[in-house]
């Protein structure tokens, strides 16, 4: 059986401040949109082409990152694509959004990047999944090559 893959990695800027809400069960959810620019050549000229993506961030990360997710802020998003479908006035509608697993704030002063998991079952600790660089792969065993 073939294994399907659903991974999206985007770097862009917020088009508006995020909206933080809670579900009836008390789980925090933060929604925002980002604009991602792409340069393309048309004849002898280079033109910018903009794509817009809706992003959803859940749980503790939504609460933690909410004050920083402001219009114009550059972010890196790693997540998966989800398609929502609904019926309205007898017409079937659908929308694709990015459900973020990891959000990193980029640029913007001295504070540096702030990262965190977006699912409530993940912890914001110094486990290898939350580290970057060589220490993320050091499990104490020597690699024989």
C-alpha positions as CSV (number, residue, x, y, z in Angstrom):
1,X,0.0,0.0,0.0
2,X,1.3,3.5,-0.9
3,X,1.8,6.0,1.9
4,X,0.4,9.4,1.3
5,X,2.3,12.5,2.4
6,X,0.7,15.9,3.4
7,X,3.3,18.4,4.3
8,X,3.3,22.2,3.7
9,X,6.1,24.5,4.4
10,X,5.6,28.2,3.8
11,X,7.4,31.5,4.6
12,X,5.4,34.6,4.3
13,X,3.9,37.7,6.0
14,X,0.7,38.0,7.9
15,X,-2.0,39.9,6.0
16,X,-3.9,40.8,9.2
17,X,-3.6,40.3,13.0
18,X,-4.6,36.8,14.1
19,X,-7.9,36.0,15.7
20,X,-7.8,34.0,18.9
21,X,-10.9,32.1,20.0
22,X,-11.8,29.1,22.1
23,X,-13.8,26.0,21.2
24,X,-16.8,25.1,23.5
25,X,-14.4,22.5,25.1
26,X,-11.9,25.3,25.9
27,X,-9.2,24.6,23.3
28,X,-7.6,27.7,21.9
29,X,-7.6,28.2,18.1
30,X,-5.8,31.0,16.3
31,X,-6.6,31.9,12.7
32,X,-4.6,34.1,10.4
33,X,-3.6,34.5,6.7
34,X,-0.2,34.8,5.1
35,X,0.9,36.2,1.8
36,X,3.7,34.4,0.0
37,X,5.5,36.1,-2.8
38,X,7.0,34.4,-5.8
39,X,9.0,36.0,-8.6
40,X,8.3,34.9,-12.1
41,X,9.7,36.0,-15.4
42,X,7.3,37.3,-18.0
43,X,9.3,38.1,-21.2
44,X,12.1,40.4,-20.2
45,X,10.6,41.5,-16.9
46,X,10.4,39.9,-13.5
47,X,7.0,40.2,-11.8
48,X,5.9,39.4,-8.3
49,X,3.0,37.0,-7.9
50,X,1.3,36.7,-4.5
51,X,-0.5,33.7,-3.1
52,X,-2.6,33.9,0.1
53,X,-3.0,31.0,2.5
54,X,-5.3,30.7,5.6
55,X,-3.6,29.2,8.6
56,X,-5.0,27.6,11.8
57,X,-3.0,27.1,14.9
58,X,-4.3,25.1,17.9
59,X,-3.8,24.8,21.6
60,X,-1.1,26.3,23.8
61,X,0.9,27.5,20.8
62,X,-2.1,29.6,19.7
63,X,-2.2,31.2,23.1
64,X,1.5,31.8,23.3
65,X,2.0,33.1,19.8
66,X,-1.1,35.3,19.7
67,X,0.5,38.5,20.8
68,X,3.2,38.2,18.2
69,X,1.1,37.3,15.2
70,X,0.5,40.8,13.9
71,X,-0.1,42.1,10.4
72,X,3.2,42.3,8.4
73,X,5.1,39.9,10.7
74,X,7.1,37.3,8.7
75,X,6.6,33.7,9.8
76,X,7.6,30.2,8.8
77,X,4.8,27.7,8.9
78,X,5.1,23.9,8.8
79,X,1.9,22.0,8.8
80,X,-0.5,20.0,6.7
81,X,-3.3,21.0,4.2
82,X,-6.9,20.3,5.2
83,X,-10.0,20.7,3.1
84,X,-13.2,21.8,4.8
85,X,-16.4,21.1,3.0
86,X,-19.9,22.4,3.7
87,X,-23.2,23.0,2.1
88,X,-24.9,26.4,2.0
89,X,-28.0,27.3,0.1
90,X,-28.0,24.0,-1.7
91,X,-24.4,24.6,-3.0
92,X,-21.4,22.5,-1.9
93,X,-18.4,24.7,-0.9
94,X,-14.9,23.8,0.1
95,X,-11.9,25.6,1.4
96,X,-8.3,24.5,1.9
97,X,-6.3,25.8,4.9
98,X,-3.0,25.0,6.5
99,X,-3.2,23.4,9.9
100,X,0.1,24.5,11.5
101,X,2.2,22.0,13.4
102,X,5.1,24.5,13.9
103,X,5.2,28.3,13.6
104,X,8.4,30.3,13.8
105,X,8.5,34.1,14.0
106,X,11.1,35.5,11.7
107,X,12.8,38.9,11.6
108,X,11.4,41.8,13.7
109,X,13.9,43.1,16.2
110,X,15.9,41.6,19.0
111,X,13.5,39.0,20.3
112,X,14.6,36.2,17.9
113,X,12.4,33.4,16.7
114,X,9.7,32.0,18.9
115,X,8.6,28.5,18.2
116,X,6.3,25.9,19.6
117,X,4.1,22.9,18.8
118,X,0.5,23.7,18.0
119,X,-1.2,20.5,19.1
120,X,-2.3,20.3,22.8
121,X,-0.7,16.9,23.3
122,X,2.8,18.3,22.5
123,X,5.0,19.8,25.2
124,X,7.2,22.9,24.8
125,X,10.3,21.4,26.2
126,X,13.9,20.8,25.0
127,X,13.2,17.4,23.5
128,X,14.9,16.7,20.2
129,X,11.8,17.6,18.2
130,X,12.0,21.2,19.5
131,X,15.7,21.7,19.0
132,X,17.5,22.8,15.9
133,X,21.1,22.2,14.9
134,X,23.4,19.2,15.8
135,X,22.0,18.8,19.3
136,X,18.6,17.8,17.8
137,X,20.1,14.6,16.6
138,X,22.5,13.7,19.4
139,X,21.0,10.6,21.1
140,X,24.3,9.6,22.8
141,X,25.1,6.9,20.3
142,X,28.1,7.1,18.0
143,X,27.3,7.0,14.3
144,X,29.7,4.5,12.6
145,X,30.3,6.5,9.5
